[in-house]
């Protein structure tokens, strides 16, 4: 026995000093000499485990356990060896033998519980964790493991309590931190979820689950760059991580990167070809990438795989945006009929049918189409309103964010009445959600007004540039400005706005969570620049998230929402009696209500500009640079008459992002004015610099009488380019006229349709007159830029009202 003892001590020394090869050789000699010695075989098993030879370790540990059935340590190590090679059921038996020998060991109960969790026998796992805690109530790791078990069982409250206890005992348990973050993510508490996840990553930077959850949190908060960084780290660790790849695909979808989203989804769909959610996401990605026929196929496949209401709705939207309004309506009607037949709620599809406007009617008679008539019929009379949603029938707000924008109703006959009707409908649609209602409160005397500015268009477009001017004009000694935006993309204008603001709040994907975030900012005033421009901000504006809520600046038309208190405009935007066109209190401000910067001078010669844009110098060129959806059917005959009277002229239009607009608008115009339709050409504009050079290359710029862009007049007049405008009665058609009044130049202002045509023709054909008008505009345009009078009145008004 003394020989065995010496051999064992020698082998132990080698093992403990890390000399594994030598320890293995010593153990082999010892077990050959003493094959029944349990200690020798046990040590040989430990050496094999250290060397990564799991199967050999389990076999040796098993022999040791048989040789000494009364040794709890050997039974425990045998169980661990079996568990390491995936023999979980055998491991449970070994753990039970160890527990019988040593029933007061909390580690044994915890380890067998962990094994039961791997076997998905959660009740047994929970029972053994509780036994472990009775023996060792202050061991943080057991509480953390219990929390993981409770989370898997669906006991979220219990899991959070266990994690809280574990972290109170020890604040560096990574698994508890990650689980706490995941629980908060599941509950929609995204901001508070970030703290434990970030702490976990500080302790263990490469922790895969922490990276995945933190990337998800950043994604929901709209911090896409940080989310992308986390997700790429996860996929570098495990390229097959389906959760990270799915979140990455969603990130690409939310940032409009269709091609990248397709790439991220292909591997997921290859593994799960019938997953309805993945098919739906792939349809959205293909739509963004311009592969619309394939998108329709994937949306249809999602419906066939059980994709539910969202898949049906997205198919209808895709068909409508492709100009196939009849098929879109058919899809929605079929869904309504099917739901009625089985007794399900049809609110989503009735709402979609009413809000999914056919964007470009095929002929003038369809301008006030059936969809809008139905909407008006249903909403103008409260007694007949058939929308009655119970709490269980509420539509997922994320689904509602995919609805088309409502502002196009303003382009139709009785547009103001239709906007009010749509706003009222939205209020009924979202009235049942659990959203904080911020009541009026008294602002501390002498304190700054806390102003929040909300828009999904804080990018390089007319509304984004208007917001940049607003933020720049506000006195920081009197106001704190919080910029709030949904996660819909960023560019240089976004960065400029962020730099001017006191606080920037990128909103998460879920509008309900966003509403709670905004309500928690404790703002005095919430200014929605353009709530009608997208469904996300229309949802937010439907709720009361600040004591004073105002609109104005971005879209000069009523919101139709009772929770918007005031609508602010420049005093000349609305004619007398304009108050009747707004559901909000109309506030008129002096000046322009635009803090614009003058565009840079174009250095290229006219000849170089014309060559760049392939413009024929021997014929007149007209440009209408507005989006095609504001070129209403009432504008078509004016364009046609100009082209008929100027027989060689060419009309340039900005190519839309979606080819469907090109085809649909072209079909309508060609149907009614085929004789001149061949003299229209689409050009691609990729930046504001491109637009400025194009403005300076043409003879005359035409503006739709139905809609004035927020900044088009400032671009044209700042460059000395004649812009022909026909002001109406409403603010949405008078913004350019206000600019001309400011500089006292009226040569480009028309007062009726015939005058519009004549003004355009005169400026295009009489080069001398156009030169004189252009010079007059150029000489006086400086007064349009950097105006602050509107904003001084704006600040005074807010200080008076925000009490």
ZADRENGU-318161 format. One record per residue (C-alpha): x, y, z negated. Coordinates in steps of 0.5 Angstrom, whole numbers, padded with zeros to 4 digits, always signed. Layout:
# residues N
XYZ...
This chain:
# residues 803
+0000+0000+0000+0006+0005-0001+0008+0004+0006+0001+0006+0008+0001+0012+0004+0008+0014+0006+0006+0013+0014-0001+0017+0012+0003+0023+0009+0008+0023+0015+0002+0023+0020-0002+0028+0016+0004+0033+0016+0005+0032+0023-0003+0034+0024-0003+0040+0020+0003+0043+0023+0000+0042+0030+0005+0036+0033-0001+0033+0036+0003+0028+0040+0007+0026+0035+0001+0025+0030-0002+0021+0035+0004+0016+0036+0004+0016+0028-0003+0014+0027-0003+0009+0033+0003+0005+0029-0001+0006+0022-0007+0003+0025-0004-0003+0028+0000-0004+0022-0007-0003+0018-0013-0004+0022-0018-0004+0016-0015+0002+0013-0021+0007+0014-0017+0013+0012-0012+0012+0018-0017+0011+0023-0021+0017+0021-0014+0021+0021-0013+0018+0028-0020+0021+0030-0019+0028+0028-0012+0028+0032-0017+0025+0038-0022+0031+0037-0016+0036+0037-0013+0034+0043-0020+0034+0046-0021+0027+0047-0028+0027+0045-0030+0020+0046-0024+0017+0043-0025+0021+0037-0032+0018+0036-0030+0011+0037-0025+0012+0032-0029+0016+0027-0035+0010+0028-0030+0005+0026-0027+0009+0020-0035+0010+0018-0036+0002+0018-0030+0001+0014-0032+0006+0009-0039+0007+0009-0039+0010+0002-0034+0016+0004-0039+0022+0006-0033+0026+0009-0032+0020+0014-0039+0020+0015-0040+0027+0017-0034+0028+0021-0037+0022+0025-0043+0025+0026-0039+0032+0029-0036+0027+0033-0042+0024+0036-0045+0031+0037-0039+0033+0041-0040+0028+0046-0048+0029+0047-0050+0023+0043-0055+0027+0038-0059+0022+0036-0053+0018+0034-0051+0024+0030-0057+0025+0026-0056+0018+0024-0049+0019+0021-0051+0026+0018-0057+0022+0014-0052+0017+0012-0047+0023+0009-0053+0026+0006-0055+0020+0002-0048+0020+0000-0047+0027-0002-0055+0030-0003-0052+0037-0006-0048+0039+0000-0052+0045+0004-0047+0044+0010-0049+0037+0011-0057+0040+0011-0055+0046+0016-0051+0041+0021-0057+0036+0021-0061+0042+0022-0057+0045+0028-0057+0038+0031-0065+0038+0031-0065+0044+0034-0061+0042+0040-0066+0036+0040-0072+0041+0040-0074+0038+0034-0076+0045+0031-0080+0043+0025-0075+0038+0022-0069+0043+0024-0073+0048+0020-0074+0043+0014-0067+0042+0013-0065+0049+0014-0070+0051+0008-0066+0045+0004-0060+0048+0005-0062+0055+0003-0065+0052-0004-0057+0049-0005-0054+0056-0002-0059+0062-0002-0053+0067-0001-0050+0063+0005-0051+0068+0011-0049+0063+0016-0055+0059+0014-0060+0065+0014-0057+0066+0021-0059+0059+0024-0065+0059+0020-0067+0065+0024-0065+0062+0031-0070+0056+0029-0076+0061+0027-0075+0065+0034-0075+0058+0038-0081+0056+0034-0085+0063+0036-0084+0066+0029-0081+0073+0031-0083+0076+0024-0079+0070+0020-0074+0070+0025-0073+0078+0024-0073+0077+0016-0068+0072+0016-0063+0076+0021-0064+0082+0016-0062+0077+0010-0056+0074+0014-0053+0081+0016-0055+0084+0009-0050+0078+0006-0045+0079+0012-0045+0085+0017-0041+0081+0022-0045+0075+0024-0045+0075+0031-0050+0071+0033-0055+0074+0028-0053+0081+0031-0055+0078+0038-0061+0075+0036-0063+0081+0032-0062+0085+0038-0066+0080+0043-0072+0080+0038-0072+0088+0038-0072+0087+0046-0078+0083+0046-0082+0087+0042-0080+0093+0046-0076+0097+0041-0070+0098+0046-0067+0104+0043-0066+0100+0036-0064+0094+0040-0058+0097+0043-0054+0098+0036-0054+0091+0033-0052+0088+0041-0046+0094+0041-0044+0091+0034-0044+0084+0036-0040+0086+0043-0035+0090+0038-0034+0084+0034-0033+0079+0040-0033+0083+0047-0034+0077+0051-0040+0074+0048-0044+0072+0054-0051+0072+0050-0049+0079+0047-0047+0082+0054-0053+0079+0057-0058+0082+0052-0054+0089+0052-0054+0089+0060-0062+0088+0059-0063+0094+0054-0059+0099+0058-0063+0097+0064-0069+0098+0061-0067+0105+0058-0065+0106+0066-0058+0107+0064-0056+0103+0071-0049+0104+0071-0048+0101+0064-0052+0095+0065-0049+0093+0072-0042+0093+0068-0045+0088+0063-0048+0084+0068-0042+0083+0072-0038+0081+0066-0043+0076+0065-0043+0073+0072-0036+0073+0072-0036+0068+0065-0042+0064+0068-0043+0065+0076-0050+0061+0075-0053+0065+0069-0060+0065+0072-0062+0071+0066-0056+0075+0068-0057+0074+0076-0065+0076+0075-0064+0082+0071-0058+0084+0076-0064+0083+0082-0069+0087+0078-0063+0093+0077-0062+0093+0085-0070+0093+0086-0071+0099+0081-0065+0103+0084-0067+0102+0091-0062+0097+0094-0066+0092+0097-0060+0088+0101-0056+0087+0094-0063+0085+0091-0064+0080+0097-0057+0077+0095-0058+0077+0088-0064+0073+0089-0062+0068+0094-0059+0063+0089-0064+0064+0084-0069+0062+0090-0065+0056+0092-0065+0053+0085-0073+0055+0084-0076+0055+0091-0083+0055+0088-0082+0060+0083-0088+0066+0084-0084+0071+0080-0078+0070+0084-0082+0070+0091-0085+0077+0089-0078+0080+0087-0076+0077+0094-0081+0080+0098-0080+0087+0094-0073+0086+0096-0074+0085+0103-0079+0091+0104-0074+0095+0101-0069+0093+0106-0073+0094+0112-0075+0087+0113-0082+0088+0113-0085+0082+0116-0081+0077+0112-0083+0081+0106-0091+0080+0108-0089+0072+0108-0086+0072+0101-0091+0076+0098-0096+0071+0101-0092+0065+0099-0092+0068+0092-0099+0068+0092-0099+0061+0094-0095+0059+0089-0099+0062+0083-0096+0069+0083-0103+0072+0081-0106+0079+0081-0099+0082+0082-0097+0078+0088-0104+0080+0092-0103+0087+0090-0096+0088+0093-0098+0084+0099-0104+0089+0100-0099+0095+0099-0094+0092+0104-0100+0091+0109-0102+0098+0108-0095+0102+0108-0094+0098+0115-0100+0101+0117-0105+0095+0117-0110+0098+0113-0115+0093+0115-0111+0087+0113-0110+0091+0106-0117+0092+0105-0119+0085+0107-0114+0082+0102-0116+0086+0096-0124+0085+0098-0122+0077+0098-0119+0078+0091-0125+0081+0089-0130+0076+0091-0126+0071+0089-0125+0074+0082-0133+0075+0082-0134+0068+0084-0130+0065+0078-0133+0071+0073-0126+0074+0072-0125+0082+0071-0124+0085+0078-0122+0092+0075-0115+0092+0078-0117+0090+0085-0123+0095+0085-0118+0101+0083-0113+0099+0088-0118+0099+0094-0120+0106+0091-0113+0109+0090-0109+0105+0096-0110+0111+0101-0109+0109+0109-0103+0114+0109-0104+0116+0117-0111+0115+0119-0112+0113+0127-0116+0118+0129-0119+0125+0126-0126+0122+0124-0122+0117+0119-0119+0123+0116-0124+0122+0110-0123+0115+0110-0128+0110+0106-0123+0109+0101-0123+0116+0098-0131+0117+0099-0132+0111+0095-0127+0114+0090-0131+0120+0090-0138+0117+0089-0135+0113+0083-0132+0118+0079-0135+0125+0080-0141+0122+0076-0140+0120+0070-0146+0116+0069-0145+0112+0075-0137+0110+0073-0137+0103+0073-0130+0102+0070-0131+0099+0063-0124+0095+0061-0124+0092+0055-0118+0091+0051-0116+0084+0054-0118+0087+0061-0113+0092+0061-0108+0092+0067-0101+0091+0066-0098+0099+0066-0092+0096+0070-0097+0094+0075-0100+0101+0075-0093+0104+0077-0093+0101+0083-0100+0104+0085-0099+0109+0091-0098+0117+0089-0105+0121+0089-0102+0127+0091-0104+0126+0098-0112+0126+0096-0110+0134+0097-0109+0133+0104-0116+0131+0105-0123+0135+0106-0125+0137+0099-0118+0136+0097-0119+0139+0090-0125+0135+0088-0122+0129+0090-0115+0130+0086-0120+0132+0080-0124+0125+0081-0117+0121+0082-0115+0124+0075-0121+0123+0072-0121+0115+0074-0114+0115+0072-0116+0117+0065-0121+0112+0065-0116+0107+0067-0111+0108+0062-0115+0110+0056-0115+0103+0052-0107+0103+0051-0104+0103+0044-0100+0110+0045-0099+0115+0040-0103+0121+0040-0099+0127+0039-0103+0132+0035-0102+0140+0035-0097+0142+0030-0094+0149+0027-0087+0150+0030-0083+0153+0024-0082+0161+0025-0076+0163+0029-0074+0156+0031-0073+0154+0038-0078+0151+0043-0077+0144+0044-0078+0143+0052-0079+0137+0055-0079+0137+0063-0081+0130+0066-0080+0128+0073-0079+0122+0078-0076+0127+0083-0070+0130+0080-0066+0128+0086-0063+0132+0092-0070+0134+0095-0075+0140+0094-0078+0138+0087-0071+0136+0084-0068+0143+0087-0074+0147+0084-0073+0143+0077-0065+0145+0077-0067+0152+0078-0072+0152+0072-0067+0148+0067-0062+0153+0069-0066+0159+0068-0068+0158+0061-0065+0162+0055-0062+0157+0051-0062+0161+0045-0070+0161+0045-0071+0154+0048-0068+0146+0047-0069+0143+0054-0070+0135+0054-0070+0132+0061-0074+0126+0062-0074+0122+0068-0076+0115+0070-0071+0110+0072-0072+0112+0080-0065+0113+0082-0060+0119+0081-0055+0123+0085-0051+0130+0085-0058+0134+0083-0059+0129+0078-0052+0130+0075-0053+0138+0076-0059+0138+0072-0056+0133+0066-0051+0138+0065-0055+0144+0064-0060+0140+0059-0059+0139+0052-0061+0132+0052-0062+0127+0057-0067+0121+0056-0067+0116+0062-0074+0112+0061-0074+0105+0061-0078+0101+0066-0085+0100+0061-0089+0106+0061-0092+0104+0054-0085+0104+0051-0083+0111+0055-0090+0114+0052-0087+0112+0045-0080+0114+0046-0083+0121+0049-0088+0122+0043-0082+0120+0038-0078+0126+0041-0082+0131+0037-0083+0136+0043-0087+0143+0043-0088+0143+0050-0088+0137+0055-0087+0140+0063-0089+0135+0068-0087+0138+0075-0090+0133+0079-0094+0128+0076-0099+0127+0082-0092+0125+0086-0092+0118+0083-0096+0113+0079-0091+0113+0073-0091+0120+0071-0098+0120+0073-0099+0115+0067-0095+0119+0062-0099+0125+0064-0105+0122+0062-0103+0121+0055-0102+0126+0050-0095+0126+0048-0094+0133+0046-0098+0139+0043-0098+0143+0049-0097+0139+0056-0097+0143+0062-0096+0142+0070-0093+0146+0076-0087+0148+0080-0087+0141+0084-0094+0140+0087-0098+0146+0087-0105+0143+0086-0109+0140+0080-0107+0134+0076-0114+0133+0075-0112+0130+0068-0115+0133+0061-0109+0132+0057-0105+0137+0062-0107+0144+0058-0104+0149+0063-0102+0149+0071-0097+0155+0072-0096+0158+0079-0093+0164+0082-0099+0170+0082-0099+0170+0090-0100+0162+0091-0107+0162+0090-0112+0167+0092-0118+0170+0088-0122+0165+0085-0117+0160+0085-0118+0158+0078-0124+0154+0080-0119+0149+0084-0116+0147+0078-0118+0142+0072-0113+0146+0068-0112+0153+0065-0109+0157+0071-0103+0161+0069-0100+0166+0074-0093+0168+0073-0090+0174+0077-0085+0173+0082-0083+0167+0086-0083+0162+0080-0077+0159+0084-0070+0160+0081-0066+0158+0088-0059+0159+0090-0058+0161+0097-0056+0156+0102-0048+0156+0105-0047+0159+0112-0047+0155+0118-0040+0156+0121-0041+0152+0127-0043+0156+0133-0050+0155+0136-0047+0151+0142-0044+0146+0137-0050+0145+0133-0054+0144+0139-0049+0139+0142-0049+0135+0135-0057+0134+0135-0057+0133+0143-0061+0139+0144-0062+0142+0151-0060+0149+0152-0065+0150+0158-0071+0149+0154-0074+0151+0147-0074+0146+0141-0079+0146+0136-0077+0143+0129-0082+0140+0124-0078+0138+0118-0083+0136+0113-0085+0129+0111-0090+0126+0116-0095+0124+0111-0096+0132+0110-0098+0133+0118-0105+0132+0118-0110+0131+0124-0112+0138+0123-0104+0140+0125-0104+0135+0131-0108+0140+0136-0104+0146+0134-0097+0142+0136-0101+0139+0142-0103+0146+0144-0095+0149+0143-0093+0143+0147-0098+0144+0153-0096+0152+0153-0089+0151+0153-0089+0146+0158-0081+0144+0158-0081+0144+0150-0079+0139+0145-0081+0138+0138-0076+0135+0133-0079+0131+0127-0075+0128+0121-0075+0120+0122-0078+0117+0116-0075+0112+0111-0080+0107+0113-0081+0106+0121-0088+0105+0120-0089+0112+0119-0086+0113+0126-0091+0108+0129-0097+0110+0125-0096+0118+0126-0094+0116+0133-0100+0112+0135-0105+0117+0132-0102+0123+0136-0101+0119+0142-0108+0117+0142-0111+0124+0142-0105+0128+0146-0102+0123+0150-0100+0128+0155-0095+0131+0151-0093+0126+0146-0087+0124+0150-0084+0130+0148-0083+0129+0141-0076+0126+0138-0075+0123+0131-0068+0125+0129-0064+0122+0122-0062+0127+0117-0058+0124+0111-0056+0130+0107-0058+0137+0105-0052+0140+0110-0055+0136+0115-0062+0139+0115-0059+0146+0114-0055+0145+0121-0061+0142+0124-0065+0148+0122-0060+0153+0125-0060+0149+0132-0067+0149+0134-0071+0156+0136-0077+0155+0131-0079+0151+0125-0086+0150+0124-0089+0148+0118-0096+0144+0116-0102+0149+0114-0104+0143+0110-0098+0143+0105-0092+0148+0104-0085+0144+0101-0083+0147+0095-0076+0149+0098-0077+0149+0105-0078+0157+0106-0072+0158+0102-0067+0154+0106-0070+0157+0113-0070+0164+0110-0063+0164+0107-0060+0162+0114-0064+0167+0117-0069+0162+0121-0076+0163+0123-0081+0159+0119-0088+0159+0122-0093+0159+0117-0101+0159+0116-0103+0161+0109-0109+0158+0107-0113+0159+0100-0110+0154+0096-0103+0154+0093-0100+0148+0096-0101+0152+0103-0098+0159+0101-0091+0158+0098-0088+0160+0104-0093+0166+0105-0091+0169+0098-0083+0169+0100-0085+0173+0106-0089+0178+0102-0083+0178+0098-0078+0180+0103-0084+0184+0107-0083+0181+0114-0089+0178+0117-0087+0176+0124-0088+0169+0122-0094+0169+0118-0100+0167+0122-0107+0168+0120-0111+0163+0124-0110+0157+0129-0109+0161+0135-0105+0166+0132-0100+0160+0129-0099+0158+0136-0098+0165+0139-0093+0166+0134-0089+0160+0135-0089+0161+0143-0087+0168+0142-0081+0167+0137-0079+0161+0142-0080+0164+0149-0078+0171+0147-0070+0170+0145-0069+0178+0144-0075+0178+0139-0073+0172+0135-0066+0175+0134-0069+0181+0131-0074+0177+0127-0068+0173+0125-0064+0179+0123-0069+0182+0119-0070+0176+0115-0063+0175+0114-0062+0182+0111-0067+0182+0106-0067+0174+0104-0062+0176+0098-0068+0178+0094-0071+0171+0094-0065+0168+0090-0064+0168+0083-0070+0171+0081-0072+0171+0074-0078+0175+0072-0083+0169+0073-0078+0165+0068-0078+0170+0063-0086+0170+0063-0086+0163+0063-0081+0163+0056-0086+0168+0053-0092+0164+0055-0089+0158+0052-0087+0161+0045-0094+0164+0044-0097+0158+0046-0093+0153+0042-0095+0155+0035
